[in-house]
Amino acid sequence: MRAQAMLAKSGRASVRIGIVSSYDHANYCAKVRLQPEDPDNLSASETGWLPVVSPWVGNGWGMFAPVLPGDVVEVQFQEDHVEVGFVCQRFFNDQTRPLDVPSGEFWLVHKSGSFLKFKNDGSVELHTAAELNATVGGNANLTVAGNMTTNVSGNISETAPNITLNGNITLNGSVTQGNGSNGGDMKMQGPVIVVNDVTAGGKSLIDHVHSGVQAGGGNTGKPPVSGIERGQQRILRRLLTNPREVLPDGMVLPPDYLFHPEYGAGLPRKVGDTLDMPKIRALIRGQIMLEDSVARMPEPEVIVKPIQGGVSCTIRYVDAVAKAPAVLSFNVTAIQGAARGLVDLTVGSILRAVVEANAAVIFWLQGLILQLLATTRAATSSGSDLDSWVADFGLTRLPGVAASGQVTFARFTATQQAVVPVGATIQTGDGSQQFAVTLDTLNAAYSATLGGYVLAAGVASISVPVQASSVGAAANAQIGQIDTLTQPIIGVDTVTNPAAFINGADKETDAALRTRFIAYVASLSKATQAAILYAITSLKQGVVSVLVENQLYSGTAQNGYFYAVIDDGTGAPGATFLSSANNAIDAVRPFTVNFGVFAPVVVTATVGMTITTASGYSHAATALLVKTAIQDYINALTLGQTLTYSRLAQVAYDASPGVTNVTAVTLNSGTSDLMATSQQAIKAGTRIKALIPRWFGDDSKFIDGLLQGLAWAASFIYSLWAYAKLQTRILTATDGWLDMIAADFFGSSLMRAANQSDASFRARIIINMFRERGTRNAIVKVLQDLTGWTPLIFEPMRPADTGGYGQAQGLAYGRAGGYGSMLLPYQGFVTAFRPTGSGIPLAAGYGISTGGYGQASRAEYGSMDMIQGAVTDADIYAAVDSVKPAGTIVWTRISS
C-alpha cells in the first residue's frame, strides 16, 4: 500500500483500485479517488475525467452501463502515466453485495427490479418492474411449441386493418359486435347454429307472425319495422309533416301539427314568434297522447330546449305495444322548418354532404370574423395589421438597421499600388452575410479619381468602412468573422474585421411597436417630458436619453432650461445624430423654454477574470462566449446605471455550460461597483483574461344550382367582411363609418361639412386628433388651420428670432424686429392675420350708392347669416390660448 502511494506520489502507476467520485453522463467518463490515498496530499488522489471502458462501442451505439458514485473500480494507466488512464471494471463490496447466481447462468439485473435471466435449463426469464414497450420495424413472428397462456388483469386492445384467426375459437363470455347504436356488419361462410331464440330488429325468430297473408304460392314481404320504430315514425309525421289526418271513420283532423314552414324556421304555429318552452312542451305532449303506441302511464316526459335557428326536442315515454321504454330525439331547425317532408340528413346523403360543405364555409367565415375582430385592436393585431392600425394615428414601425463598421484589407506583398473599390463585396466565412465597401470622403486613403481606397506601394493594409447588404442583427459580426473576398481585388489577399459589429438591428418588433405607440399617444400633447423623450427615441432603434430640468449641464440652477444626454447605443453619438436630436427636441419643446443636447461621457469598464472550462469544451471558444456576454451586458447598461461587480461572475457562468469556475474577478483593477451619473454611460473595455483548458357526383344540375346559390351567399358575406375590415381604419373608412369615427373621438364638436368629401373630412379628423399643444409649432399650425395664414412669432430669448452680431438671420441689430431680452422669460409675441372672407356683399352705408357710374344699382338687404361661420378675432385669441403652455404669456396682435 505504501509502495502504491509512493508511485502515485511520484506520478507513476500501472493498475490501481479506486472509488468513483463523480460521473459525466454526456461524455461517459468519471472521476476516481485512487486507493490508497496519498497520505501527504489527499486532494491529489482524485483523477481527472477518465473514459469508462465498454465491451461494445460504436458511433451512436454500444453497450452502456454507467458507473455510480461510490462504485469500486479498476483503473489502468497507459504506460504507467497517472495523467492518462481509463476505468475498466467494477467490483462488488460490502455495500454493493452480489446476487446468488448459479455457475453458468447469465443474468442482467437492474436496480429497479427488472431483470433478464438466461438459465442453465435453457429457459429465459424476463421481468419488468414497470411497463414493457416494444417497437418492431418489420414483421414480428412468434412460434410456440407448446401451449400459450396470457393472463391480463386489465383489458386487451388490438388494432389492425384485418385480423385472421386460424383454428377453432371458444368464447366463455359475452360478445359485442360493432360500434355505436347501429353496430357493424358481420359475414359468416358456414351455417349458424343457435340453440336459443334469435331477435332481429325487435322481432323474435321463434314467436313472430306475418299479418295480411293470402293463400297461394307467393312470398310474404319483408318483416315490418319494430313496433317502437313504427310508432316513432307516426309521432314524427304528426309533429313535423302531416297537414291533415284522415281517421278510419273518414273524419279529417284539422292541420294543427306543431311545426310548419309557413311559421318560420321550425317555430311552432300555436306559439307564434316566441319560443315559449312550457307552451311547446304542452302542445307536443297533447299531440303524442293521440298516438296509440304511447302509453298514458307513466306520463311521457317532454324536454324542449332552444338551439340556434330552432328547438331541440327529446321525448321519453313507454311504448304501449312493446311495453318497453323508448326515447325519441329530434331537432327542428331552419332546414326542417322550411321543408314539407322529412329531411334526409343521414350519413352519405347528398343533402347532408351539401349541408356539411356549407357548414365548413360558415366556419371559415366565422374564422375570418374572429380574425377581423383581432385586427381592430393593437393588442391583438400583428405584422401588417398592426402597421395599418398604428398608421391611422400617424405612427410607423421603425425599420431595421444594417450593420456597419471598419474592416482591414491586407496583402502579403506590398510592392505595387492597389485599390479597394467602393462597392466591393466581402462576406463572413459561412457565406451567410455579405458586406459592401461604402464611401467615406474623409478617409485619407480615398481617391475620387480611382473610385476607391488606395493601398500605396509599401503599405501592407488599409482600414475602410463597410455596410451589410441586408438589414438586421444577424449581420452583427464578431471579431474576425468577416474573412472572405467574394470577388478578387488585384493586390489584396485578405480581409478581416478587427472589431465586432454591434449596430445592426432588426426591424421593430410587434411588442416594441405597441409599447412605443403608448408612448406616442402620451407624447401628443407635446411640451412634456414624455413628448421630448419620444421625439428622441423615434430617431432610431436603441436610443436612450436622460432629461435634466431647470439646471445647466454644469449643475447651475436655471429655470426655463433643460438638457438631454443622448446615447445612440455606441456611447459616442456623432455630430449628425446630435443635430438630428436637437431638431427633434426643438419641434416639441415647451414654448419659450430653452434646452441643450449633449453626448454621454463614456466610463470605460475593464473586466478581468480567470475561468475554468469543463472537459469536452473548447477553452478558446468558451472564453470568447464569456467575453462577448460580458461586453453585451455592460454595453446594454443605460445612462446613469451602475455596473454591479458581483453580477459579472454570474454573466460568465450563464454564457456557457462549459464554464465550471470563475475566479479572480476584477473591475477596473478593483472589486467595487462602478458608478455612473446621469451624464455618463458605462461601456466595456477590451480585456477579458481567460485561463486553463477544458400536414358528388361529377355533374348534377340540382346540386350545381344549390352550390352556386350557397357560393353566392358566401361570396356576398365575404365581401361584407372585406368591406367591414376597411371600415376599421381611419385611413380606409368611408361614408357614415368615417362620421362615426369622428363621433368616437370628438362627439359633436367635429362634424362633416356639407358636401365635404371623405378625403377632406379624414384630413380634418387626423389634424384635430393629433393637434400639437405647448410648442411654437403648435401655435403656427393652429393659426394656419384657422386662418390660412402663417403667423409671425418672436421669442425674446430665442437666438434664431433675435439674431445676433454677424448673423444674416433674425430680427435684431440692423434688421426690422425687436431686440432680444433675458428679462422676458416665458413670454412670446404673435402676429396673427385675419382670413380673407366674403363678408356682406354689395352692402353700403346710409346714403351711399352701391352702383357705379352708368350702372344699375345692385343693392340688397344684408343679413348676419351672410357672415355666419366667419373667423372672428375671438376665435383667434381662443385658438392661441388653447395650445400655449400653462404659465406662459403670449402677446397676440391681429392684423388684416
Order of alpha helices (4+ residues) and beta strands (2+ residues): alpha-beta-beta-beta-beta-beta-beta-beta-beta-beta-beta-beta-beta-alpha-beta-beta-alpha-beta-beta-beta-alpha-alpha-alpha-beta-beta-beta-beta-beta-beta-beta-beta-beta-alpha-alpha-beta-beta-alpha-beta-beta-beta-alpha-alpha-beta-beta-alpha-alpha-alpha-alpha-beta-alpha-beta-alpha-beta
